[in-house]
Amino acid sequence: MIIKHGGNLFAVAQERGWDWRELLDLSASINPLGPSPAVRPALDAALDRIAHYPGQEPSGLEEALGGAWKVDASAVLAGSGATELVHFVARAGWQGPVSLVTPVWSEFYRAFPHALRLSLDDPEGWPSRGLLVLSQPVNPTGEAFPEEVIRRTIAAREGPVLIDESFIEFTRLPSAVTSCATHPNVLVLRSLSKFHALPGLRIGALVGSGDWMQRLRRKREPWQVNALAEAAARAALADPEHAERTRELIETERSFLLEQFEPLDGLRFLPATANFLFAQTDRPAATICDWFLDRKILLRDCTGLPGVEGEAIRFAVRTRPENERFLEAAREFFQAGD
């Protein structure tokens, strides 16, 4: 299976000979407000540190993450983005059988190529042993995973469960990190790329029980988090006002987009909780994405991903001017045909 990612802004711009600033990238679901205003001063202040090695372990950042997520710092393992951490778990943290509750983030298929693929609609059929991977909210559809199913799965499983919460901060859903202290089989993946708008700095974390963390730290290579990434992350975590403004904007603009798309033909939206919208379509998703790309708008083609039925696209919720630009093109395409 070909792994499909969003966020190919610079590669697309280079291929087409465009200035990347002219493109509206809706293929990557990043905070439309950008990083916290506190991030740039923090980066400036940290520049003198780049001539020196950072700590072999980012203990200061892990303390900050633990404080933000209300868990002990010893339960947090920071790393160079969610992708790096997923592959680290696959390489060093778990060697047994793996099951993926689909749909799930595409990188899990690369990290666990031989994993069993399960339907999220059949929790009673999930195996009780081995590592079980699921996402909250569901990636790439944005649906909320039933909380009762997650609680029941955590309580009943013999094997561990890894919950990908890369988009949870855009929602009002409860996090599973609070279960890590009482359930040693829980491992939670968190990302600072999306909500805190730091994808270029590569920062993420795993949260788990003491046993999980001890096992992972014993095999962890040093210097996984650079000085600038740590400074930016700590500044972002210390700005709850920016976080709340983000959630309010997403809720407002997501409702606005759904309302504006309602009279148009050709898209069937799934219930959304995060900062993107997922829609099934009767038209080829590749044709849709190509048409919008010619107008310098990048969408995500989700067709063919395990757990995704038929043709499907996904696009990010952005600011009102960006959403209006997208809607102007969408009205032309979905009213006039391709």
C-alpha beads as a LAMMPS data file, in Angstrom:
LAMMPS data file: protein, C-alpha beads

338 atoms
337 bonds

1 atom types
1 bond types

-500.0 500.0 xlo xhi
-500.0 500.0 ylo yhi
-500.0 500.0 zlo zhi

Masses

1 110.0

Atoms # bond

1 1 1 0.000 0.000 0.000
2 1 1 1.259 3.489 -0.838
3 1 1 1.473 5.669 2.264
4 1 1 -0.383 8.929 1.656
5 1 1 0.514 11.946 3.757
6 1 1 -0.662 15.506 3.596
7 1 1 1.680 18.407 4.105
8 1 1 3.626 18.161 0.840
9 1 1 3.456 21.917 0.391
10 1 1 7.097 22.571 -0.473
11 1 1 7.450 19.562 -2.777
12 1 1 4.324 20.530 -4.724
13 1 1 5.442 24.143 -5.005
14 1 1 8.872 23.108 -6.277
15 1 1 7.406 20.658 -8.812
16 1 1 5.000 23.261 -10.190
17 1 1 7.415 26.180 -10.020
18 1 1 5.125 28.063 -7.619
19 1 1 5.873 30.214 -4.603
20 1 1 4.767 28.019 -1.695
21 1 1 3.122 31.032 -0.055
22 1 1 0.553 31.108 -2.866
23 1 1 -0.755 27.643 -2.045
24 1 1 -3.626 26.971 0.322
25 1 1 -2.620 23.710 1.980
26 1 1 -5.740 21.941 3.254
27 1 1 -4.063 18.526 3.060
28 1 1 -2.313 19.010 6.416
29 1 1 -4.514 19.754 9.420
30 1 1 -2.440 22.279 11.355
31 1 1 -3.676 24.966 13.769
32 1 1 -4.919 27.775 11.475
33 1 1 -3.792 30.399 14.001
34 1 1 -0.224 29.135 13.794
35 1 1 2.040 28.747 16.830
36 1 1 1.445 30.638 20.040
37 1 1 2.790 34.224 19.884
38 1 1 5.135 33.180 22.680
39 1 1 6.982 30.705 20.450
40 1 1 9.028 33.121 18.329
41 1 1 10.561 34.976 21.343
42 1 1 11.326 31.603 22.912
43 1 1 13.134 30.496 19.752
44 1 1 15.116 33.741 19.636
45 1 1 16.157 33.273 23.257
46 1 1 17.247 29.682 22.591
47 1 1 19.433 30.428 19.553
48 1 1 22.613 30.765 21.613
49 1 1 22.084 27.188 22.820
50 1 1 22.369 25.561 19.390
51 1 1 26.183 25.607 19.614
52 1 1 25.912 23.189 22.562
53 1 1 24.437 19.727 23.042
54 1 1 20.977 19.648 24.579
55 1 1 20.282 17.270 27.442
56 1 1 20.542 13.629 26.436
57 1 1 16.984 13.321 27.723
58 1 1 14.571 16.269 27.498
59 1 1 13.603 16.087 31.181
60 1 1 12.556 19.736 31.375
61 1 1 10.168 19.315 28.465
62 1 1 8.795 16.085 29.899
63 1 1 8.055 17.896 33.157
64 1 1 6.217 20.612 31.209
65 1 1 4.247 18.038 29.231
66 1 1 3.380 16.150 32.403
67 1 1 2.132 19.355 33.987
68 1 1 0.014 20.232 30.964
69 1 1 -1.500 16.747 30.752
70 1 1 -1.765 16.219 34.533
71 1 1 0.448 13.160 34.688
72 1 1 3.771 12.530 36.370
73 1 1 6.799 13.537 34.300
74 1 1 8.144 9.982 34.612
75 1 1 5.158 8.835 32.542
76 1 1 6.175 11.020 29.567
77 1 1 8.699 10.196 26.857
78 1 1 9.311 13.089 24.463
79 1 1 10.621 12.534 20.957
80 1 1 11.212 13.980 17.522
81 1 1 7.579 13.925 16.410
82 1 1 4.839 11.300 16.497
83 1 1 6.257 9.509 13.441
84 1 1 9.629 8.952 15.091
85 1 1 7.953 7.683 18.258
86 1 1 5.674 5.235 16.428
87 1 1 8.645 3.684 14.652
88 1 1 10.592 3.605 17.907
89 1 1 7.798 1.610 19.566
90 1 1 7.730 -0.749 16.583
91 1 1 11.498 -1.155 16.640
92 1 1 12.269 -1.265 20.350
93 1 1 9.097 -1.303 22.414
94 1 1 6.951 -4.130 21.094
95 1 1 7.923 -7.288 19.246
96 1 1 4.681 -9.261 19.464
97 1 1 1.536 -9.372 17.302
98 1 1 -0.153 -6.086 16.419
99 1 1 -3.735 -5.225 15.430
100 1 1 -4.775 -1.884 13.905
101 1 1 -8.339 -0.672 14.380
102 1 1 -8.964 0.930 11.002
103 1 1 -9.096 3.557 9.839
104 1 1 -6.010 4.780 11.621
105 1 1 -3.094 7.110 10.834
106 1 1 -1.323 5.866 7.704
107 1 1 2.115 5.766 9.354
108 1 1 1.036 2.840 11.510
109 1 1 0.829 0.680 8.370
110 1 1 4.459 1.440 7.622
111 1 1 5.625 0.879 11.208
112 1 1 3.636 -2.375 11.547
113 1 1 3.397 -3.733 7.970
114 1 1 2.242 -7.193 9.044
115 1 1 -0.399 -6.028 11.522
116 1 1 -3.896 -7.454 11.491
117 1 1 -6.435 -4.853 10.307
118 1 1 -9.687 -4.688 12.251
119 1 1 -12.940 -2.815 11.834
120 1 1 -13.761 -0.150 14.409
121 1 1 -17.404 -1.256 14.158
122 1 1 -16.672 -4.697 15.645
123 1 1 -14.977 -4.205 19.049
124 1 1 -16.297 -7.562 20.245
125 1 1 -14.162 -9.217 17.578
126 1 1 -10.906 -7.529 18.552
127 1 1 -8.275 -9.953 19.913
128 1 1 -7.514 -9.601 23.614
129 1 1 -3.799 -10.309 23.168
130 1 1 -1.087 -8.445 21.322
131 1 1 -0.759 -4.698 20.805
132 1 1 -3.987 -2.991 19.751
133 1 1 -3.745 0.418 18.024
134 1 1 -6.631 2.861 17.679
135 1 1 -7.084 6.630 17.400
136 1 1 -9.141 9.229 19.239
137 1 1 -10.544 11.029 17.342
138 1 1 -10.465 8.573 14.454
139 1 1 -7.836 9.421 11.849
140 1 1 -8.516 10.248 9.023
141 1 1 -12.297 10.568 9.456
142 1 1 -12.358 12.835 12.531
143 1 1 -15.165 10.904 14.207
144 1 1 -15.168 10.570 17.983
145 1 1 -14.352 7.032 19.089
146 1 1 -17.000 5.934 21.637
147 1 1 -15.560 6.601 25.100
148 1 1 -17.267 3.552 26.567
149 1 1 -15.583 1.304 23.991
150 1 1 -12.182 2.750 24.869
151 1 1 -12.775 2.267 28.613
152 1 1 -14.026 -1.271 28.116
153 1 1 -11.110 -2.121 25.825
154 1 1 -8.551 -0.817 28.306
155 1 1 -10.121 -2.715 31.196
156 1 1 -10.642 -6.027 29.397
157 1 1 -7.487 -6.500 27.341
158 1 1 -4.633 -8.808 28.264
159 1 1 -2.320 -7.042 25.831
160 1 1 -1.392 -3.364 25.574
161 1 1 -3.353 -0.703 23.719
162 1 1 -1.771 2.293 21.968
163 1 1 -4.153 5.234 21.505
164 1 1 -3.191 7.896 18.969
165 1 1 -4.427 11.267 20.276
166 1 1 -2.609 13.487 17.797
167 1 1 -5.741 15.603 17.175
168 1 1 -7.498 15.345 20.534
169 1 1 -6.648 18.870 21.692
170 1 1 -8.833 20.304 18.916
171 1 1 -11.794 18.495 20.501
172 1 1 -13.524 18.458 23.873
173 1 1 -12.960 14.710 24.212
174 1 1 -11.321 13.331 27.375
175 1 1 -7.786 12.012 27.004
176 1 1 -6.724 8.494 27.915
177 1 1 -3.540 9.810 29.563
178 1 1 -5.393 9.767 32.885
179 1 1 -5.717 5.983 32.554
180 1 1 -1.967 5.403 32.345
181 1 1 -1.395 5.544 36.110
182 1 1 -4.009 2.882 36.856
183 1 1 -3.767 0.743 33.715
184 1 1 -0.234 -0.447 32.875
185 1 1 -1.393 -1.675 29.452
186 1 1 -2.130 1.857 28.106
187 1 1 0.237 3.857 25.900
188 1 1 -0.914 7.221 24.488
189 1 1 0.650 9.008 21.523
190 1 1 0.482 12.822 21.490
191 1 1 1.718 15.316 18.899
192 1 1 2.660 18.981 19.136
193 1 1 2.700 19.320 15.345
194 1 1 -1.009 19.853 14.792
195 1 1 -2.549 21.757 17.690
196 1 1 0.555 23.748 18.546
197 1 1 1.525 24.251 14.884
198 1 1 5.121 23.051 15.255
199 1 1 5.476 20.391 12.507
200 1 1 8.728 21.870 11.215
201 1 1 10.386 21.373 14.605
202 1 1 9.298 17.711 15.031
203 1 1 8.069 17.240 18.577
204 1 1 5.763 14.656 20.133
205 1 1 5.463 12.407 23.159
206 1 1 4.335 9.055 24.491
207 1 1 2.545 8.733 27.813
208 1 1 2.459 5.422 29.626
209 1 1 2.856 3.529 32.869
210 1 1 6.132 3.164 34.727
211 1 1 6.738 -0.277 33.237
212 1 1 6.197 1.016 29.698
213 1 1 8.486 3.987 30.223
214 1 1 11.269 1.966 31.826
215 1 1 11.212 -0.483 28.947
216 1 1 11.316 2.293 26.349
217 1 1 13.937 4.444 28.086
218 1 1 16.365 1.513 28.324
219 1 1 16.449 1.334 24.510
220 1 1 16.135 5.047 23.777
221 1 1 18.861 6.740 21.745
222 1 1 20.083 10.059 23.263
223 1 1 19.452 13.586 21.952
224 1 1 16.070 12.992 20.347
225 1 1 14.789 16.539 21.006
226 1 1 16.758 19.577 19.843
227 1 1 17.091 22.821 21.809
228 1 1 14.827 24.893 19.572
229 1 1 12.052 22.291 19.542
230 1 1 12.089 22.100 23.329
231 1 1 12.029 25.892 23.731
232 1 1 9.114 26.233 21.300
233 1 1 7.144 23.406 22.870
234 1 1 7.498 24.758 26.391
235 1 1 6.411 28.223 25.270
236 1 1 3.384 26.787 23.465
237 1 1 2.312 24.713 26.451
238 1 1 2.455 27.816 28.662
239 1 1 -0.156 29.682 26.579
240 1 1 -3.634 28.313 27.441
241 1 1 -5.322 31.418 25.991
242 1 1 -4.004 30.610 22.511
243 1 1 -5.205 27.036 22.947
244 1 1 -8.741 28.120 23.805
245 1 1 -8.856 30.623 20.939
246 1 1 -7.888 27.771 18.641
247 1 1 -10.686 25.480 19.816
248 1 1 -13.257 28.258 19.525
249 1 1 -12.117 29.126 16.000
250 1 1 -12.228 25.491 14.880
251 1 1 -15.731 24.990 16.241
252 1 1 -16.989 28.164 14.543
253 1 1 -15.323 27.564 11.178
254 1 1 -16.146 23.855 11.055
255 1 1 -19.843 24.678 11.483
256 1 1 -19.540 27.429 8.877
257 1 1 -18.016 25.082 6.306
258 1 1 -20.621 22.379 6.860
259 1 1 -23.402 24.935 6.495
260 1 1 -21.906 26.298 3.267
261 1 1 -21.396 22.843 1.776
262 1 1 -24.934 21.663 2.561
263 1 1 -26.542 22.975 -0.682
264 1 1 -23.713 21.609 -2.864
265 1 1 -23.868 18.189 -4.489
266 1 1 -21.320 15.410 -4.372
267 1 1 -20.011 15.263 -0.791
268 1 1 -21.286 13.241 2.175
269 1 1 -19.651 14.365 5.404
270 1 1 -19.002 12.169 8.420
271 1 1 -19.563 13.622 11.919
272 1 1 -16.501 15.722 12.751
273 1 1 -14.858 16.631 16.054
274 1 1 -11.374 17.747 14.979
275 1 1 -9.900 20.471 12.759
276 1 1 -10.683 18.774 9.451
277 1 1 -13.651 17.457 7.504
278 1 1 -13.845 14.040 5.855
279 1 1 -16.264 13.427 3.005
280 1 1 -17.172 10.526 0.761
281 1 1 -17.861 11.356 -2.874
282 1 1 -19.299 9.718 -5.983
283 1 1 -16.611 11.333 -8.134
284 1 1 -13.010 10.104 -8.263
285 1 1 -11.169 11.712 -5.372
286 1 1 -8.020 11.992 -7.493
287 1 1 -9.937 14.042 -10.061
288 1 1 -11.220 16.366 -7.351
289 1 1 -7.777 16.823 -5.814
290 1 1 -6.177 17.482 -9.219
291 1 1 -8.805 20.105 -10.102
292 1 1 -8.260 21.984 -6.857
293 1 1 -4.489 21.651 -7.150
294 1 1 -4.619 23.491 -10.482
295 1 1 -6.142 26.322 -8.459
296 1 1 -3.342 26.093 -5.878
297 1 1 -5.479 24.380 -3.236
298 1 1 -4.184 21.106 -1.745
299 1 1 -6.693 18.501 -0.550
300 1 1 -6.087 15.023 0.881
301 1 1 -7.084 11.955 -1.143
302 1 1 -8.090 9.262 1.377
303 1 1 -9.304 6.714 -1.173
304 1 1 -7.908 3.237 -0.638
305 1 1 -6.917 3.623 3.001
306 1 1 -7.912 0.596 5.097
307 1 1 -11.266 1.198 6.725
308 1 1 -12.231 3.900 4.207
309 1 1 -14.999 2.860 1.840
310 1 1 -15.161 4.236 -1.680
311 1 1 -13.839 7.573 -2.871
312 1 1 -13.059 10.039 -0.090
313 1 1 -11.312 13.343 0.521
314 1 1 -10.283 15.305 3.586
315 1 1 -9.549 18.977 4.059
316 1 1 -8.477 21.145 6.962
317 1 1 -10.570 23.772 8.712
318 1 1 -8.760 27.090 8.373
319 1 1 -9.403 30.795 8.998
320 1 1 -12.438 32.514 7.484
321 1 1 -10.531 34.118 4.542
322 1 1 -8.888 30.787 3.701
323 1 1 -12.180 28.926 4.016
324 1 1 -13.868 31.492 1.755
325 1 1 -11.157 30.986 -0.870
326 1 1 -11.749 27.240 -0.770
327 1 1 -15.523 27.621 -0.865
328 1 1 -15.392 29.859 -3.927
329 1 1 -13.610 27.096 -5.834
330 1 1 -15.806 24.369 -4.304
331 1 1 -19.006 26.082 -5.465
332 1 1 -17.621 26.168 -8.993
333 1 1 -16.613 22.494 -8.978
334 1 1 -19.537 20.889 -7.192
335 1 1 -22.192 22.961 -8.965
336 1 1 -20.755 23.035 -12.466
337 1 1 -19.176 19.572 -12.504
338 1 1 -15.572 18.650 -13.171

Bonds

1 1 1 2
2 1 2 3
3 1 3 4
4 1 4 5
5 1 5 6
6 1 6 7
7 1 7 8
8 1 8 9
9 1 9 10
10 1 10 11
11 1 11 12
12 1 12 13
13 1 13 14
14 1 14 15
15 1 15 16
16 1 16 17
17 1 17 18
18 1 18 19
19 1 19 20
20 1 20 21
21 1 21 22
22 1 22 23
23 1 23 24
24 1 24 25
25 1 25 26
26 1 26 27
27 1 27 28
28 1 28 29
29 1 29 30
30 1 30 31
31 1 31 32
32 1 32 33
33 1 33 34
34 1 34 35
35 1 35 36
36 1 36 37
37 1 37 38
38 1 38 39
39 1 39 40
40 1 40 41
41 1 41 42
42 1 42 43
43 1 43 44
44 1 44 45
45 1 45 46
46 1 46 47
47 1 47 48
48 1 48 49
49 1 49 50
50 1 50 51
51 1 51 52
52 1 52 53
53 1 53 54
54 1 54 55
55 1 55 56
56 1 56 57
57 1 57 58
58 1 58 59
59 1 59 60
60 1 60 61
61 1 61 62
62 1 62 63
63 1 63 64
64 1 64 65
65 1 65 66
66 1 66 67
67 1 67 68
68 1 68 69
69 1 69 70
70 1 70 71
71 1 71 72
72 1 72 73
73 1 73 74
74 1 74 75
75 1 75 76
76 1 76 77
77 1 77 78
78 1 78 79
79 1 79 80
80 1 80 81
81 1 81 82
82 1 82 83
83 1 83 84
84 1 84 85
85 1 85 86
86 1 86 87
87 1 87 88
88 1 88 89
89 1 89 90
90 1 90 91
91 1 91 92
92 1 92 93
93 1 93 94
94 1 94 95
95 1 95 96
96 1 96 97
97 1 97 98
98 1 98 99
99 1 99 100
100 1 100 101
101 1 101 102
102 1 102 103
103 1 103 104
104 1 104 105
105 1 105 106
106 1 106 107
107 1 107 108
108 1 108 109
109 1 109 110
110 1 110 111
111 1 111 112
112 1 112 113
113 1 113 114
114 1 114 115
115 1 115 116
116 1 116 117
117 1 117 118
118 1 118 119
119 1 119 120
120 1 120 121
121 1 121 122
122 1 122 123
123 1 123 124
124 1 124 125
125 1 125 126
126 1 126 127
127 1 127 128
128 1 128 129
129 1 129 130
130 1 130 131
131 1 131 132
132 1 132 133
133 1 133 134
134 1 134 135
135 1 135 136
136 1 136 137
137 1 137 138
138 1 138 139
139 1 139 140
140 1 140 141
141 1 141 142
142 1 142 143
143 1 143 144
144 1 144 145
145 1 145 146
146 1 146 147
147 1 147 148
148 1 148 149
149 1 149 150
150 1 150 151
151 1 151 152
152 1 152 153
153 1 153 154
154 1 154 155
155 1 155 156
156 1 156 157
157 1 157 158
158 1 158 159
159 1 159 160
160 1 160 161
161 1 161 162
162 1 162 163
163 1 163 164
164 1 164 165
165 1 165 166
166 1 166 167
167 1 167 168
168 1 168 169
169 1 169 170
170 1 170 171
171 1 171 172
172 1 172 173
173 1 173 174
174 1 174 175
175 1 175 176
176 1 176 177
177 1 177 178
178 1 178 179
179 1 179 180
180 1 180 181
181 1 181 182
182 1 182 183
183 1 183 184
184 1 184 185
185 1 185 186
186 1 186 187
187 1 187 188
188 1 188 189
189 1 189 190
190 1 190 191
191 1 191 192
192 1 192 193
193 1 193 194
194 1 194 195
195 1 195 196
196 1 196 197
197 1 197 198
198 1 198 199
199 1 199 200
200 1 200 201
201 1 201 202
202 1 202 203
203 1 203 204
204 1 204 205
205 1 205 206
206 1 206 207
207 1 207 208
208 1 208 209
209 1 209 210
210 1 210 211
211 1 211 212
212 1 212 213
213 1 213 214
214 1 214 215
215 1 215 216
216 1 216 217
217 1 217 218
218 1 218 219
219 1 219 220
220 1 220 221
221 1 221 222
222 1 222 223
223 1 223 224
224 1 224 225
225 1 225 226
226 1 226 227
227 1 227 228
228 1 228 229
229 1 229 230
230 1 230 231
231 1 231 232
232 1 232 233
233 1 233 234
234 1 234 235
235 1 235 236
236 1 236 237
237 1 237 238
238 1 238 239
239 1 239 240
240 1 240 241
241 1 241 242
242 1 242 243
243 1 243 244
244 1 244 245
245 1 245 246
246 1 246 247
247 1 247 248
248 1 248 249
249 1 249 250
250 1 250 251
251 1 251 252
252 1 252 253
253 1 253 254
254 1 254 255
255 1 255 256
256 1 256 257
257 1 257 258
258 1 258 259
259 1 259 260
260 1 260 261
261 1 261 262
262 1 262 263
263 1 263 264
264 1 264 265
265 1 265 266
266 1 266 267
267 1 267 268
268 1 268 269
269 1 269 270
270 1 270 271
271 1 271 272
272 1 272 273
273 1 273 274
274 1 274 275
275 1 275 276
276 1 276 277
277 1 277 278
278 1 278 279
279 1 279 280
280 1 280 281
281 1 281 282
282 1 282 283
283 1 283 284
284 1 284 285
285 1 285 286
286 1 286 287
287 1 287 288
288 1 288 289
289 1 289 290
290 1 290 291
291 1 291 292
292 1 292 293
293 1 293 294
294 1 294 295
295 1 295 296
296 1 296 297
297 1 297 298
298 1 298 299
299 1 299 300
300 1 300 301
301 1 301 302
302 1 302 303
303 1 303 304
304 1 304 305
305 1 305 306
306 1 306 307
307 1 307 308
308 1 308 309
309 1 309 310
310 1 310 311
311 1 311 312
312 1 312 313
313 1 313 314
314 1 314 315
315 1 315 316
316 1 316 317
317 1 317 318
318 1 318 319
319 1 319 320
320 1 320 321
321 1 321 322
322 1 322 323
323 1 323 324
324 1 324 325
325 1 325 326
326 1 326 327
327 1 327 328
328 1 328 329
329 1 329 330
330 1 330 331
331 1 331 332
332 1 332 333
333 1 333 334
334 1 334 335
335 1 335 336
336 1 336 337
337 1 337 338
